[in-house]
Amino acid sequence: MSTVPDVIARRPAGEIPEYTKKDFASDQTIRWCPGCGDYSILSQVQTVFAGLGIPREQFVVISGIGCSGRFPYYMNTYGFHTIHGRAPAFATGLKATRPDLHVWVISGDGDSLSIGGNHLIHAMRRNVDIKLLMFNNRIYGLTKGQYSPTSEVGKRTKSTPMGSIDAPFNPPALALGAGASFVARSIAVIPRHLRATVQRAHEHTGMAYVEVYQNCNIFNDGAFAEFTDKSVRSDRILELRHGEPLVWGKTERKGLVLDGLLLKVATLGDGVAESDCLVHDETDPTLASLLVRLEGPDAPLPIGVLQGGPPHLRRGLPGADQQGAQDPRQRRPPQAPECRRHLAHRLIGCATSSARSRSFRRRRPVGSAACSATSTTP
Amino acid sequence: MATAATQTVERVVIRFAGDSGDGMQLTGSQFTRTTALAGNDLATLPDFPAEIRAPAGTREGVSAFQLHFSSHDIHTPGDESDVLVAMNPAALVTNLSRLRPGGLIVVNEDKFGRRDLDKANLDSNPLEDGSLGDFKVVSAPISSTTRDAVAPFGLNSKKADRCKNFFALGMMYWLYSRDPQNTRAWVRKKFEAPYLEANLAALDAGLHYAETVELFQGTYDVPQTHELPEGRYRFATGNTALAIGLATAAGKTGLTVFYGSYPITPASDILHALAAFKNYGVATFQAEDEIAAVGSAIGASYGGAIGVCGTSGPGLSLKAEAIGLAVSAELPLIVVDVQRAGPSTGMPTKTEQSDLLQAMYGRNGEAPIPILAPATPSECFDVALQAVRIALRYMVPVLILSDGYLGNGAEPWLLPDLDAIPEMKPSFRTDPEGFEPFSRDPETLARPWAIPGTPGLEHRIGGLEKAEGTGNVSYDPDNHQRMSELRAEKVARVQQVLPPTDVYGADSGLLVLGWGSTYGAIRTAVEQKRSKGIDVAHVHVRCLNPLPADLAGILDRYDTVLVPEMNLGQLSRLLAAAYPVDPIPLCKIKGLPFTTGEIEQAIDAHTRSQA
């Protein structure tokens, strides 16, 4: 029995219109507060969807409750505004019976991490082929300003007049812990980066989890200013690019080097060269978990794809037809970074003279296999 | 060579009782299958604790299985048993009150030592203290004989002892002249060496022991019934029949049936049954919790599948908000509640009908939904199909109220003629011309089912109030009133597809009105009273919301309406609110089904008071 009801006539490939962003905008008046970060997210998603070469009717946007929950009403696709926190469950049932659809879940920090935490982690664990954008503004906006599960300790809100005593979640660390195959972070105020990240989420076969830092200018204005303010942005944000060194900084070039089992921020030129810095590897969950744990006044905010999952989960090029996208022969394996500057290499030792690395190799013979697996550059 | 005489009897009730690890449910279900093959009508009542293994030998750990089989058409597992097979003292004392005076007790005498009696809190040995004087007692060394019988197969003593349920089954097969071949075949399929040989040896040893030792005065035969219609039968519990009904709905609609469920007693067997039906258009999903289960089912319905979720009372509470969303979004959905004793965790393995008002009113806002209630295990099949038919025709969530007694209880089920079941082809909207997601069919008030993937019908739905027609978010006061009334009227129109209510018996005087699993006890009681010349009627309501259109006229004809329910009077309240009647509740809330005797007593009380 076909899972797709036979009433649905697939458009022939030649009949897919050339969409523009406007084709993905519904006729509904947008009711977010002026200045809200959600506008940018909506705009970037519409832009990316228009360029994917996928018929509009094959997109379904499913949301829960909160300011983010209104997102589907503004998308000229199929949309379902469900109940608080449960959107991943609805999306799972839909995707399980309709694998032909592109199912996107829109959620917020309260929706995903508080009331809907259970559904979020299980969707990740199952690696359902849905895409989830989690708008993190570290506050409850729709209910007018209570602290959220990502609010920092000491946060004063209407419900915590003397400051929050609860430790916040580290959302990407939670995602990695739940076994998410794709974990990324982006920022609403950097449209270029957000578009690229949404595009990457689409290309991933499996659950793609994207945390989007989004400013609530009414109840939590400036929540991310320490990273996103234009005056500091280039010195505080580390844009992750697969196979490229983990370096950043405009006024001062900095990079991430391995110090024991931790990442350390090093200033380049001070006896440390760029070639000493680690190289980003999306396929390495260990590196991802170190990156999401970066803390401290000089620590950068890593944005981009923290973990892209194993190469076989990467879809074909955008614009490829559905069959092609799912044909394993057409999957494009990502370039594996040069072995020598790879974290696994640094930790386990492959061709290095470091005594520490050698001792790791002796204790964990599995390491050489891990290294050879990641060093095969096609 | 059997020398004992064989006596023909019309009906027998056997109750197997033992520790929850003794395999009594297996023994009971094997006897049931064999009896079904022998052509008897039958009804069963599994009665077990929630604990998988309560401390061995204690009263809390007793698990029982009651089977009623007959040469006649029967409706209940029987009020009292004729035979009690008790594997230990605790099983004996906790089940004795359900044995008829003069009934037969078969006990495992190996388990009546001082320590066994202590575990059952007994000061004296009932086999010796004269307390069983009203009964015939057959005391057999079941454990030790079983151990001897399986000695060649090298099992340790603990494992050898676990074969004793087959020994007891063998004794009963001999006593009731049953053919053990079916069980032998089942053992060969189910077990591997050495357990296969050991269980077969134990079964045979039981048969031979009963034949040889002459503990029984003779054997009994319950001849095949000729009152059931001819055809092909299978043994079915309510949960199995319901699962088969859902799979049949997949075939009849051409749609995928998506069953999202979180394991919960006593509904899990529906999930187990459906998980095997992948080749019949069924997809199952074991969700992370009750809310995800219903959410995934609604998501599947949104995409053009038949979303179904099964649960029990506590799970229904958790699903309330999501069911409200399906009401608001006007999507088809089937929710099955296999009710159990509440509130809260209650008594998970015990039956009850106390979720009726929750089903009716347990959601925020005005959120009416159709509620169907099967009356017998085999009727669960028909109700599953009817629920799907209603859900698709009216674009509405439908709730099925089964219960633990129906779900686990079994009866022979005449396999339906699949060709006679009408097709239920869904009508998906495909034409973009003039499409509005919340326009309505003039007859049913259903909105169009426009599923994602259909070009030109892109639209948004959700839990916010929608403008009539366009479905755009609307806070308009008049629109909200109109939409609330439309959603209620849509459910009321389900009356269009309800069959006329069947009235059994008298057309005035006393009416016994029930719903759900009380059917068997009520029908048997009313039949018996009528056979004694007492004029009384029985009506069983299969659709509780909306109530059938002809019910008002029926109720009007009777002076007294007696409503037996396994709750504190929930249907009585609904009837009193809907009609000018003053129903008399007959409430039993003990985790056990009504006995026929209890209904008969109530009929007596009300016919006497009329006289």
HADDOCK unambig.tbl for C-alpha pairs under 7 A between the chains (distance, minus, plus):
assign (segid A and resid 1 and name CA) (segid B and resid 281 and name CA) 5.98 0.50 0.50
assign (segid A and resid 3 and name CA) (segid B and resid 256 and name CA) 6.35 0.50 0.50
assign (segid A and resid 5 and name CA) (segid B and resid 255 and name CA) 6.92 0.50 0.50
assign (segid A and resid 5 and name CA) (segid B and resid 304 and name CA) 6.81 0.50 0.50
assign (segid A and resid 8 and name CA) (segid B and resid 453 and name CA) 6.53 0.50 0.50
assign (segid A and resid 8 and name CA) (segid B and resid 454 and name CA) 5.50 0.50 0.50
assign (segid A and resid 57 and name CA) (segid B and resid 452 and name CA) 6.20 0.50 0.50
assign (segid A and resid 57 and name CA) (segid B and resid 453 and name CA) 4.74 0.50 0.50
assign (segid A and resid 57 and name CA) (segid B and resid 454 and name CA) 5.99 0.50 0.50
assign (segid A and resid 57 and name CA) (segid B and resid 455 and name CA) 5.37 0.50 0.50
assign (segid A and resid 57 and name CA) (segid B and resid 458 and name CA) 6.06 0.50 0.50
assign (segid A and resid 58 and name CA) (segid B and resid 452 and name CA) 6.46 0.50 0.50
assign (segid A and resid 58 and name CA) (segid B and resid 453 and name CA) 4.75 0.50 0.50
assign (segid A and resid 60 and name CA) (segid B and resid 452 and name CA) 6.92 0.50 0.50
assign (segid A and resid 72 and name CA) (segid B and resid 460 and name CA) 6.77 0.50 0.50
assign (segid A and resid 73 and name CA) (segid B and resid 460 and name CA) 5.95 0.50 0.50
assign (segid A and resid 76 and name CA) (segid B and resid 458 and name CA) 6.54 0.50 0.50
assign (segid A and resid 77 and name CA) (segid B and resid 458 and name CA) 5.08 0.50 0.50
assign (segid A and resid 77 and name CA) (segid B and resid 459 and name CA) 6.44 0.50 0.50
assign (segid A and resid 78 and name CA) (segid B and resid 452 and name CA) 5.91 0.50 0.50
assign (segid A and resid 78 and name CA) (segid B and resid 458 and name CA) 4.77 0.50 0.50
assign (segid A and resid 78 and name CA) (segid B and resid 459 and name CA) 5.12 0.50 0.50
assign (segid A and resid 78 and name CA) (segid B and resid 460 and name CA) 5.74 0.50 0.50
assign (segid A and resid 79 and name CA) (segid B and resid 459 and name CA) 6.32 0.50 0.50
assign (segid A and resid 79 and name CA) (segid B and resid 460 and name CA) 4.35 0.50 0.50
assign (segid A and resid 79 and name CA) (segid B and resid 461 and name CA) 6.26 0.50 0.50
assign (segid A and resid 80 and name CA) (segid B and resid 460 and name CA) 5.72 0.50 0.50
assign (segid A and resid 80 and name CA) (segid B and resid 461 and name CA) 5.03 0.50 0.50
assign (segid A and resid 80 and name CA) (segid B and resid 462 and name CA) 5.32 0.50 0.50
assign (segid A and resid 81 and name CA) (segid B and resid 461 and name CA) 6.22 0.50 0.50
assign (segid A and resid 81 and name CA) (segid B and resid 462 and name CA) 4.22 0.50 0.50
assign (segid A and resid 81 and name CA) (segid B and resid 463 and name CA) 6.45 0.50 0.50
assign (segid A and resid 82 and name CA) (segid B and resid 462 and name CA) 5.54 0.50 0.50
assign (segid A and resid 82 and name CA) (segid B and resid 463 and name CA) 6.10 0.50 0.50
assign (segid A and resid 83 and name CA) (segid B and resid 322 and name CA) 6.98 0.50 0.50
assign (segid A and resid 86 and name CA) (segid B and resid 292 and name CA) 6.79 0.50 0.50
assign (segid A and resid 86 and name CA) (segid B and resid 295 and name CA) 6.90 0.50 0.50
assign (segid A and resid 89 and name CA) (segid B and resid 292 and name CA) 4.90 0.50 0.50
assign (segid A and resid 89 and name CA) (segid B and resid 295 and name CA) 5.24 0.50 0.50
assign (segid A and resid 89 and name CA) (segid B and resid 296 and name CA) 4.92 0.50 0.50
assign (segid A and resid 90 and name CA) (segid B and resid 295 and name CA) 4.72 0.50 0.50
assign (segid A and resid 90 and name CA) (segid B and resid 296 and name CA) 4.43 0.50 0.50
assign (segid A and resid 90 and name CA) (segid B and resid 298 and name CA) 6.38 0.50 0.50
assign (segid A and resid 90 and name CA) (segid B and resid 299 and name CA) 4.21 0.50 0.50
assign (segid A and resid 91 and name CA) (segid B and resid 296 and name CA) 6.92 0.50 0.50
assign (segid A and resid 91 and name CA) (segid B and resid 299 and name CA) 6.03 0.50 0.50
assign (segid A and resid 92 and name CA) (segid B and resid 296 and name CA) 5.86 0.50 0.50
assign (segid A and resid 93 and name CA) (segid B and resid 296 and name CA) 3.82 0.50 0.50
assign (segid A and resid 93 and name CA) (segid B and resid 297 and name CA) 5.82 0.50 0.50
assign (segid A and resid 93 and name CA) (segid B and resid 299 and name CA) 4.79 0.50 0.50
assign (segid A and resid 93 and name CA) (segid B and resid 300 and name CA) 4.71 0.50 0.50
assign (segid A and resid 94 and name CA) (segid B and resid 296 and name CA) 6.89 0.50 0.50
assign (segid A and resid 94 and name CA) (segid B and resid 299 and name CA) 4.53 0.50 0.50
assign (segid A and resid 94 and name CA) (segid B and resid 300 and name CA) 4.41 0.50 0.50
assign (segid A and resid 94 and name CA) (segid B and resid 303 and name CA) 5.70 0.50 0.50
assign (segid A and resid 97 and name CA) (segid B and resid 300 and name CA) 6.02 0.50 0.50
assign (segid A and resid 97 and name CA) (segid B and resid 305 and name CA) 6.99 0.50 0.50
assign (segid A and resid 98 and name CA) (segid B and resid 303 and name CA) 6.52 0.50 0.50
assign (segid A and resid 101 and name CA) (segid B and resid 453 and name CA) 6.91 0.50 0.50
assign (segid A and resid 119 and name CA) (segid B and resid 292 and name CA) 6.90 0.50 0.50
assign (segid A and resid 122 and name CA) (segid B and resid 288 and name CA) 6.71 0.50 0.50
